[in-house]
Amino acid sequence: MRHSIFLFLLTIFGATAACADTVFLKAFYPLDEPRFHCVDIPGHKARVNTGRPLSVHTCKEGIWHKDELFDPAALKQGQLKMPEYDLCVEAASAQDGADLVLKPCNGSPLQIWAHRNYRLTLKSHPDKCLTIGPEPSRLTRGGKRLPSKHMARSLAVNTCSNDAFTRQLWRFEKPQNRSGAVMPFGN
Protein backbone atom coordinates (compact mmCIF):
# COMPACT_ATOMS: atom_id res chain seq x y z
CA MET A 1 0.00 0.00 0.00
CA ARG A 2 2.74 2.45 1.02
CA HIS A 3 4.68 1.64 -2.19
CA SER A 4 1.64 2.32 -4.41
CA ILE A 5 0.99 5.67 -2.67
CA PHE A 6 4.63 6.60 -3.25
CA LEU A 7 4.34 5.68 -6.95
CA PHE A 8 1.11 7.65 -7.23
CA LEU A 9 2.72 10.76 -5.69
CA LEU A 10 5.81 10.34 -7.84
CA THR A 11 3.61 10.21 -10.94
CA ILE A 12 1.71 13.34 -9.94
CA PHE A 13 4.76 15.36 -8.91
CA GLY A 14 6.84 14.05 -11.82
CA ALA A 15 4.18 15.23 -14.27
CA THR A 16 3.99 18.60 -12.52
CA ALA A 17 7.77 18.98 -12.71
CA ALA A 18 7.74 18.12 -16.43
CA CYS A 19 5.06 20.77 -17.08
CA ALA A 20 6.96 23.31 -14.99
CA ASP A 21 9.96 22.94 -17.30
CA THR A 22 8.02 23.92 -20.42
CA VAL A 23 7.59 27.41 -21.83
CA PHE A 24 5.58 29.37 -24.34
CA LEU A 25 7.33 30.63 -27.46
CA LYS A 26 5.80 34.09 -27.19
CA ALA A 27 5.92 37.13 -29.45
CA PHE A 28 7.99 39.88 -27.87
CA TYR A 29 5.48 42.58 -28.84
CA PRO A 30 1.68 42.37 -28.43
CA LEU A 31 1.05 43.62 -32.00
CA ASP A 32 -2.77 43.76 -32.27
CA GLU A 33 -3.41 41.19 -29.50
CA PRO A 34 -2.84 42.63 -25.99
CA ARG A 35 -2.76 39.06 -24.58
CA PHE A 36 0.19 38.33 -26.92
CA HIS A 37 0.60 35.60 -29.54
CA CYS A 38 2.26 32.24 -28.92
CA VAL A 39 3.35 29.62 -31.46
CA ASP A 40 0.48 27.15 -31.62
CA ILE A 41 -0.60 23.89 -33.27
CA PRO A 42 -4.01 24.24 -34.98
CA GLY A 43 -6.88 22.60 -33.11
CA HIS A 44 -7.57 22.14 -29.42
CA LYS A 45 -7.16 19.16 -27.08
CA ALA A 46 -8.27 16.02 -28.96
CA ARG A 47 -8.59 18.02 -32.21
CA VAL A 48 -4.94 19.18 -32.27
CA ASN A 49 -3.64 18.52 -35.77
CA THR A 50 0.16 18.13 -35.79
CA GLY A 51 0.06 17.65 -39.59
CA ARG A 52 -1.03 21.24 -40.29
CA PRO A 53 1.33 24.24 -40.45
CA LEU A 54 1.90 26.09 -37.20
CA SER A 55 0.43 29.53 -36.56
CA VAL A 56 0.41 32.03 -33.73
CA HIS A 57 -2.58 32.16 -31.43
CA THR A 58 -3.60 34.15 -28.38
CA CYS A 59 -1.40 32.74 -25.61
CA LYS A 60 -3.48 30.27 -23.62
CA GLU A 61 -2.77 31.58 -20.14
CA GLY A 62 -4.77 29.82 -17.43
CA ILE A 63 -6.36 27.23 -19.75
CA TRP A 64 -5.32 24.00 -21.48
CA HIS A 65 -2.21 24.85 -23.52
CA LYS A 66 -0.17 21.70 -24.25
CA ASP A 67 -0.26 22.65 -27.95
CA GLU A 68 1.77 25.78 -27.14
CA LEU A 69 4.47 24.33 -24.89
CA PHE A 70 8.16 24.04 -25.78
CA ASP A 71 11.12 22.37 -24.10
CA PRO A 72 13.68 25.11 -23.28
CA ALA A 73 16.45 22.50 -22.78
CA ALA A 74 16.08 21.38 -26.44
CA LEU A 75 16.96 24.90 -27.57
CA LYS A 76 20.50 24.24 -26.36
CA GLN A 77 20.72 21.79 -29.28
CA GLY A 78 18.96 24.33 -31.52
CA GLN A 79 15.63 22.51 -31.54
CA LEU A 80 12.18 23.97 -30.99
CA LYS A 81 10.70 20.83 -29.47
CA MET A 82 7.09 20.40 -28.38
CA PRO A 83 7.46 17.69 -25.71
CA GLU A 84 3.75 16.79 -25.53
CA TYR A 85 3.98 15.53 -29.12
CA ASP A 86 7.70 14.65 -29.22
CA LEU A 87 8.05 16.70 -32.42
CA CYS A 88 10.24 19.60 -33.53
CA VAL A 89 9.50 22.73 -35.54
CA GLU A 90 10.89 22.47 -39.06
CA ALA A 91 10.80 25.01 -41.88
CA ALA A 92 9.24 23.49 -45.02
CA SER A 93 12.08 25.24 -46.89
CA ALA A 94 14.41 28.22 -46.48
CA GLN A 95 12.36 30.29 -48.94
CA ASP A 96 10.42 33.35 -47.84
CA GLY A 97 6.89 32.41 -46.86
CA ALA A 98 7.74 28.76 -46.06
CA ASP A 99 5.41 27.11 -43.57
CA LEU A 100 6.55 25.86 -40.18
CA VAL A 101 5.58 22.25 -39.58
CA LEU A 102 6.14 19.61 -36.91
CA LYS A 103 8.37 16.64 -37.72
CA PRO A 104 10.21 13.98 -35.73
CA CYS A 105 13.30 15.60 -34.22
CA ASN A 106 16.21 14.54 -36.44
CA GLY A 107 18.62 17.50 -36.46
CA SER A 108 18.04 18.39 -40.12
CA PRO A 109 19.29 21.87 -41.14
CA LEU A 110 15.68 23.11 -41.39
CA GLN A 111 15.10 22.10 -37.74
CA ILE A 112 18.10 23.80 -36.15
CA TRP A 113 17.44 27.31 -34.85
CA ALA A 114 19.50 30.04 -33.19
CA HIS A 115 17.98 32.47 -30.67
CA ARG A 116 20.03 35.66 -30.74
CA ASN A 117 18.92 39.16 -29.85
CA TYR A 118 15.37 37.81 -29.48
CA ARG A 119 15.26 36.63 -33.10
CA LEU A 120 14.88 32.96 -34.03
CA THR A 121 16.79 32.19 -37.20
CA LEU A 122 17.58 29.03 -39.08
CA LYS A 123 21.16 28.21 -38.16
CA SER A 124 21.93 27.13 -41.75
CA HIS A 125 20.27 30.33 -43.10
CA PRO A 126 20.93 33.04 -40.48
CA ASP A 127 19.14 35.63 -42.62
CA LYS A 128 15.82 33.71 -42.27
CA CYS A 129 13.66 34.53 -39.24
CA LEU A 130 10.61 32.97 -37.65
CA THR A 131 8.03 35.63 -38.61
CA ILE A 132 4.44 36.40 -37.67
CA GLY A 133 2.32 37.28 -40.70
CA PRO A 134 1.69 40.94 -41.60
CA GLU A 135 -2.12 40.47 -41.74
CA PRO A 136 -4.32 41.56 -38.83
CA SER A 137 -5.25 38.93 -36.27
CA ARG A 138 -8.49 37.08 -36.98
CA LEU A 139 -10.91 35.37 -34.65
CA THR A 140 -10.33 31.63 -34.46
CA ARG A 141 -13.19 29.16 -34.89
CA GLY A 142 -13.30 28.75 -31.14
CA GLY A 143 -12.87 32.49 -30.66
CA LYS A 144 -16.06 33.11 -32.62
CA ARG A 145 -18.18 30.97 -30.31
CA LEU A 146 -16.41 31.28 -26.94
CA PRO A 147 -16.23 34.34 -24.68
CA SER A 148 -12.40 34.22 -24.73
CA LYS A 149 -12.36 35.55 -28.34
CA HIS A 150 -8.96 34.04 -29.17
CA MET A 151 -7.12 35.47 -32.17
CA ALA A 152 -4.63 33.98 -34.64
CA ARG A 153 -2.21 34.95 -37.41
CA SER A 154 -0.03 33.11 -39.87
CA LEU A 155 3.55 32.09 -39.15
CA ALA A 156 6.33 31.57 -41.70
CA VAL A 157 10.03 31.81 -42.41
CA ASN A 158 10.98 35.16 -43.94
CA THR A 159 14.07 37.26 -44.47
CA CYS A 160 15.02 39.08 -41.29
CA SER A 161 14.33 42.77 -41.83
CA ASN A 162 13.71 46.08 -40.12
CA ASP A 163 10.27 46.21 -41.78
CA ALA A 164 9.23 42.99 -39.99
CA PHE A 165 11.23 43.68 -36.82
CA THR A 166 8.26 43.72 -34.40
CA ARG A 167 6.93 40.45 -35.88
CA GLN A 168 10.31 38.67 -35.65
CA LEU A 169 11.18 39.00 -31.96
CA TRP A 170 10.50 36.10 -29.58
CA ARG A 171 10.86 35.23 -25.93
CA PHE A 172 10.49 32.01 -24.00
CA GLU A 173 8.19 32.48 -21.03
CA LYS A 174 6.61 30.18 -18.45
CA PRO A 175 2.81 30.10 -18.72
CA GLN A 176 0.99 32.12 -16.09
CA ASN A 177 -2.17 30.95 -14.38
CA ARG A 178 -4.22 34.00 -15.26
CA SER A 179 -7.33 34.67 -17.25
CA GLY A 180 -9.55 37.53 -18.32
CA ALA A 181 -10.29 39.64 -21.35
CA VAL A 182 -6.91 41.37 -21.22
CA MET A 183 -4.37 39.82 -18.91
CA PRO A 184 -2.21 42.07 -16.75
CA PHE A 185 1.50 42.36 -17.31
CA GLY A 186 3.65 40.78 -14.63
CA ASN A 187 2.33 38.58 -11.82
C-alpha positions as CSV (number, residue, x, y, z in Angstrom):
1,M,0.0,0.0,0.0
2,R,2.7,2.5,1.0
3,H,4.7,1.6,-2.2
4,S,1.6,2.3,-4.4
5,I,1.0,5.7,-2.7
6,F,4.6,6.6,-3.2
7,L,4.3,5.7,-6.9
8,F,1.1,7.7,-7.2
9,L,2.7,10.8,-5.7
10,L,5.8,10.3,-7.8
11,T,3.6,10.2,-10.9
12,I,1.7,13.3,-9.9
13,F,4.8,15.4,-8.9
14,G,6.8,14.1,-11.8
15,A,4.2,15.2,-14.3
16,T,4.0,18.6,-12.5
17,A,7.8,19.0,-12.7
18,A,7.7,18.1,-16.4
19,C,5.1,20.8,-17.1
20,A,7.0,23.3,-15.0
21,D,10.0,22.9,-17.3
22,T,8.0,23.9,-20.4
23,V,7.6,27.4,-21.8
24,F,5.6,29.4,-24.3
25,L,7.3,30.6,-27.5
26,K,5.8,34.1,-27.2
27,A,5.9,37.1,-29.5
28,F,8.0,39.9,-27.9
29,Y,5.5,42.6,-28.8
30,P,1.7,42.4,-28.4
31,L,1.0,43.6,-32.0
32,D,-2.8,43.8,-32.3
33,E,-3.4,41.2,-29.5
34,P,-2.8,42.6,-26.0
35,R,-2.8,39.1,-24.6
36,F,0.2,38.3,-26.9
37,H,0.6,35.6,-29.5
38,C,2.3,32.2,-28.9
39,V,3.4,29.6,-31.5
40,D,0.5,27.1,-31.6
41,I,-0.6,23.9,-33.3
42,P,-4.0,24.2,-35.0
43,G,-6.9,22.6,-33.1
44,H,-7.6,22.1,-29.4
45,K,-7.2,19.2,-27.1
46,A,-8.3,16.0,-29.0
47,R,-8.6,18.0,-32.2
48,V,-4.9,19.2,-32.3
49,N,-3.6,18.5,-35.8
50,T,0.2,18.1,-35.8
51,G,0.1,17.7,-39.6
52,R,-1.0,21.2,-40.3
53,P,1.3,24.2,-40.5
54,L,1.9,26.1,-37.2
55,S,0.4,29.5,-36.6
56,V,0.4,32.0,-33.7
57,H,-2.6,32.2,-31.4
58,T,-3.6,34.1,-28.4
59,C,-1.4,32.7,-25.6
60,K,-3.5,30.3,-23.6
61,E,-2.8,31.6,-20.1
62,G,-4.8,29.8,-17.4
63,I,-6.4,27.2,-19.7
64,W,-5.3,24.0,-21.5
65,H,-2.2,24.9,-23.5
66,K,-0.2,21.7,-24.2
67,D,-0.3,22.7,-28.0
68,E,1.8,25.8,-27.1
69,L,4.5,24.3,-24.9
70,F,8.2,24.0,-25.8
71,D,11.1,22.4,-24.1
72,P,13.7,25.1,-23.3
73,A,16.4,22.5,-22.8
74,A,16.1,21.4,-26.4
75,L,17.0,24.9,-27.6
76,K,20.5,24.2,-26.4
77,Q,20.7,21.8,-29.3
78,G,19.0,24.3,-31.5
79,Q,15.6,22.5,-31.5
80,L,12.2,24.0,-31.0
81,K,10.7,20.8,-29.5
82,M,7.1,20.4,-28.4
83,P,7.5,17.7,-25.7
84,E,3.8,16.8,-25.5
85,Y,4.0,15.5,-29.1
86,D,7.7,14.6,-29.2
87,L,8.1,16.7,-32.4
88,C,10.2,19.6,-33.5
89,V,9.5,22.7,-35.5
90,E,10.9,22.5,-39.1
91,A,10.8,25.0,-41.9
92,A,9.2,23.5,-45.0
93,S,12.1,25.2,-46.9
94,A,14.4,28.2,-46.5
95,Q,12.4,30.3,-48.9
96,D,10.4,33.4,-47.8
97,G,6.9,32.4,-46.9
98,A,7.7,28.8,-46.1
99,D,5.4,27.1,-43.6
100,L,6.5,25.9,-40.2
101,V,5.6,22.2,-39.6
102,L,6.1,19.6,-36.9
103,K,8.4,16.6,-37.7
104,P,10.2,14.0,-35.7
105,C,13.3,15.6,-34.2
106,N,16.2,14.5,-36.4
107,G,18.6,17.5,-36.5
108,S,18.0,18.4,-40.1
109,P,19.3,21.9,-41.1
110,L,15.7,23.1,-41.4
111,Q,15.1,22.1,-37.7
112,I,18.1,23.8,-36.1
113,W,17.4,27.3,-34.8
114,A,19.5,30.0,-33.2
115,H,18.0,32.5,-30.7
116,R,20.0,35.7,-30.7
117,N,18.9,39.2,-29.8
118,Y,15.4,37.8,-29.5
119,R,15.3,36.6,-33.1
120,L,14.9,33.0,-34.0
121,T,16.8,32.2,-37.2
122,L,17.6,29.0,-39.1
123,K,21.2,28.2,-38.2
124,S,21.9,27.1,-41.7
125,H,20.3,30.3,-43.1
126,P,20.9,33.0,-40.5
127,D,19.1,35.6,-42.6
128,K,15.8,33.7,-42.3
129,C,13.7,34.5,-39.2
130,L,10.6,33.0,-37.7
131,T,8.0,35.6,-38.6
132,I,4.4,36.4,-37.7
133,G,2.3,37.3,-40.7
134,P,1.7,40.9,-41.6
135,E,-2.1,40.5,-41.7
136,P,-4.3,41.6,-38.8
137,S,-5.3,38.9,-36.3
138,R,-8.5,37.1,-37.0
139,L,-10.9,35.4,-34.6
140,T,-10.3,31.6,-34.5
141,R,-13.2,29.2,-34.9
142,G,-13.3,28.7,-31.1
143,G,-12.9,32.5,-30.7
144,K,-16.1,33.1,-32.6
145,R,-18.2,31.0,-30.3
146,L,-16.4,31.3,-26.9
147,P,-16.2,34.3,-24.7
148,S,-12.4,34.2,-24.7
149,K,-12.4,35.6,-28.3
150,H,-9.0,34.0,-29.2
151,M,-7.1,35.5,-32.2
152,A,-4.6,34.0,-34.6
153,R,-2.2,35.0,-37.4
154,S,0.0,33.1,-39.9
155,L,3.6,32.1,-39.2
156,A,6.3,31.6,-41.7
157,V,10.0,31.8,-42.4
158,N,11.0,35.2,-43.9
159,T,14.1,37.3,-44.5
160,C,15.0,39.1,-41.3
161,S,14.3,42.8,-41.8
162,N,13.7,46.1,-40.1
163,D,10.3,46.2,-41.8
164,A,9.2,43.0,-40.0
165,F,11.2,43.7,-36.8
166,T,8.3,43.7,-34.4
167,R,6.9,40.5,-35.9
168,Q,10.3,38.7,-35.6
169,L,11.2,39.0,-32.0
170,W,10.5,36.1,-29.6
171,R,10.9,35.2,-25.9
172,F,10.5,32.0,-24.0
173,E,8.2,32.5,-21.0
174,K,6.6,30.2,-18.5
175,P,2.8,30.1,-18.7
176,Q,1.0,32.1,-16.1
177,N,-2.2,31.0,-14.4
178,R,-4.2,34.0,-15.3
179,S,-7.3,34.7,-17.2
180,G,-9.5,37.5,-18.3
181,A,-10.3,39.6,-21.4
182,V,-6.9,41.4,-21.2
183,M,-4.4,39.8,-18.9
184,P,-2.2,42.1,-16.8
185,F,1.5,42.4,-17.3
186,G,3.7,40.8,-14.6
187,N,2.3,38.6,-11.8
